[in-house]
Amino acid sequence: MAIFTMWAVFELFGSKRLLGQRILQAIALVFSPIAGAVLSLTVAQVIRLEFEPLWLVGLIGALVAFVLKLTLTGWFFRLRGLPLWWSFLEDFLCVVLVLFAFQSPEQGGIIAMILLWLAVRSSTEWKRYYDENRVAPDTEARPD
């Protein structure tokens, strides 16, 4: 219980400055696979999923959570912080995704696939941004 209290206090005070936000993003990135695995296994047990290797459901949930958090962390560092509305939107989408997982797993799966598609799309955008801003080594040293 003390760990959760300390984490809440750190989140409350650490999120006020950019350095604290960076530390929070890194810690959340490390623990996101654990949270994704626990959440996916819980949902699988609540809806009584008839799937035999249940560890596979946990692994997929962990990977999805890690990829989505990695994408969010990448945008955070690229934009040097995220706006407040982004946090509210992220929390809303997570709640909607969990509710769909309980009530209609097919639509929840579609939402998860859309989120993964956005993550892949973001990675191509990062590569394009990196390639445009990178200076070729051979053009740098040429005299005019």
Number of C-alpha atoms within 10 A of each C-alpha: 6 7 8 9 10 11 14 12 12 13 15 11 12 17 16 10 10 12 12 16 20 18 14 18 19 15 11 16 20 14 14 22 23 18 17 21 23 17 17 25 21 13 19 18 12 10 12 9 12 9 10 8 8 14 13 14 20 23 18 16 21 22 17 22 24 22 18 20 21 19 19 19 20 16 16 16 13 11 10 12 15 15 10 8 9 11 11 11 11 12 12 11 14 13 12 14 19 16 14 17 20 14 11 12 16 11 13 18 14 13 17 18 13 12 16 17 12 14 19 15 12 16 15 12 12 15 11 12 11 11 11 9 9 9 10 9 8 7 8 8 8 7 5 3
